[in-house]
Amino acid sequence: MPFSDTSSHRTGRRAFLTVSGLALSATAFALAGCSTRSALTPTPGAADESAAALPMVNTLRQSHGLSTLSLDNKPTIAAEQQAVRMAKAEEMSHLIGLGDSFFNRMKSADVPLPAAENIASGQQTVDRAVQAWIDSPKHLENMLGNYKSVGVAVARGQNGRTYWSMVLSS
């Protein structure tokens, strides 16, 4: 039997399309608030220096009788994000902007807690950044803490200055 284009059929089809369109709109709206950036995607503008820093940190930890750390993408991404934030602000600070929170930053990067963050600015090499942290009692305490993984990153500001971040995680 050929297709019959009756007004009741058009009305039913129009209602179905309208409801389907609302469902699609609701889905699009729900997705609009979600980030499509994976927590494992490198941060543009940052250089991952984790592999270069790891031997120095592990040698330090072993000299104090502590277990070695491993590399993990989650703290690395968090370190990259912090280095980029500082470079954009051209400010070495753990907290940048109103409402900034270390806890929320770690949570959004899915970094296992507890966690710690070391920051530095101006060092031209990863060796110098790690040495600056070793020479600082509070930063040294973080590196000797009860953590399992580490991520280290650097970003350069428009002013040419380097901004370093290390995230240690459980």
KABEL-V161592 format. One record per residue. N is the residue number from 1. SS is DSSP state (H for helix, E for strand, L for the rest). PHI is phi in degrees with one decimal (NA if undefined). PSI is psi in whole degrees, 0 to 359 (* if undefined). Layout:
n:ss:phi:psi
N:SS:PHI:PSI
N:SS:PHI:PSI
This chain:
n:ss:phi:psi
1:L:NA:135
2:L:-67.6:157
3:L:-63.3:131
4:L:-104.3:123
5:L:-96.7:72
6:L:-88.5:160
7:H:-66.9:327
8:H:-68.6:325
9:H:-67.1:318
10:H:-63.8:319
11:H:-63.8:316
12:H:-63.9:318
13:H:-66.8:320
14:H:-63.6:319
15:H:-64.9:318
16:H:-62.4:315
17:H:-64.8:322
18:H:-64.2:313
19:H:-64.1:318
20:H:-61.7:319
21:H:-63.1:321
22:H:-64.6:319
23:H:-63.8:318
24:H:-65.5:320
25:H:-63.2:319
26:H:-65.0:321
27:H:-65.0:315
28:H:-62.2:319
29:H:-63.7:317
30:H:-64.7:323
31:H:-75.8:336
32:H:-60.1:328
33:L:-83.4:352
34:L:-92.4:148
35:L:-85.9:134
36:L:-89.9:355
37:L:-79.5:120
38:L:-70.3:149
39:L:-67.6:352
40:L:-107.6:12
41:L:-93.4:130
42:L:-57.9:149
43:L:-86.3:124
44:L:-60.1:138
45:L:93.0:355
46:E:-117.1:149
47:E:-110.8:129
48:E:-76.8:116
49:L:-112.1:17
50:H:-59.8:313
51:H:-63.3:326
52:H:-74.1:325
53:H:-79.6:329
54:H:-54.3:312
55:H:-60.7:322
56:H:-66.3:316
57:H:-65.9:317
58:H:-68.4:324
59:H:-62.4:317
60:H:-59.1:311
61:H:-63.5:317
62:H:-63.4:324
63:H:-66.7:344
64:L:-106.3:14
65:L:73.5:22
66:L:-102.5:158
67:L:-69.1:157
68:L:-80.3:159
69:L:-95.9:161
70:E:-118.9:165
71:E:-82.9:145
72:L:-147.5:134
73:H:-62.7:326
74:H:-65.4:308
75:H:-65.9:330
76:H:-64.2:314
77:H:-62.4:318
78:H:-62.5:320
79:H:-65.6:317
80:H:-60.2:315
81:H:-61.6:318
82:H:-68.2:319
83:H:-61.4:317
84:H:-65.9:318
85:H:-59.1:315
86:H:-66.0:318
87:H:-63.0:318
88:H:-65.3:321
89:H:-81.2:347
90:L:51.0:49
91:L:-149.8:129
92:L:-87.8:107
93:L:-159.1:144
94:L:-70.2:324
95:L:-115.6:122
96:L:-124.8:118
97:L:89.4:161
98:L:-65.2:138
99:L:78.1:4
100:L:-66.8:144
101:L:-147.5:127
102:H:-57.7:313
103:H:-56.8:312
104:H:-65.1:322
105:H:-63.5:317
106:H:-67.2:319
107:H:-63.4:317
108:H:-68.6:334
109:L:-90.8:2
110:L:61.2:34
111:L:-79.5:125
112:L:-61.7:135
113:L:-100.9:154
114:L:-72.3:160
115:E:-143.4:163
116:E:-140.3:158
117:E:-134.2:130
118:E:-110.6:138
119:E:-128.8:157
120:E:-154.9:165
121:E:-149.9:141
122:L:99.7:340
123:L:-70.8:138
124:L:-91.0:347
125:L:-134.3:159
126:H:-63.8:325
127:H:-58.2:315
128:H:-69.4:324
129:H:-65.7:313
130:H:-63.4:320
131:H:-63.8:322
132:H:-61.9:321
133:H:-68.8:322
134:H:-63.5:322
135:L:-75.9:351
136:L:-104.4:119
137:H:-52.6:316
138:H:-68.9:319
139:H:-68.2:321
140:H:-60.9:316
141:H:-56.8:318
142:H:-61.4:314
143:H:-67.8:337
144:L:-97.7:10
145:L:-75.7:176
146:L:-82.7:74
147:L:-122.3:163
148:L:-114.8:334
149:E:-140.8:165
150:E:-146.9:152
151:E:-139.2:139
152:E:-133.6:137
153:E:-145.2:160
154:E:-136.0:146
155:E:-139.0:152
156:E:-110.5:131
157:L:-78.8:169
158:L:-58.8:334
159:L:-77.9:359
160:L:85.9:353
161:L:-78.8:145
162:E:-88.6:146
163:E:-130.1:119
164:E:-107.7:146
165:E:-141.7:138
166:E:-124.1:130
167:E:-118.3:124
168:E:-106.1:139
169:E:-141.1:154
170:L:-78.6:*
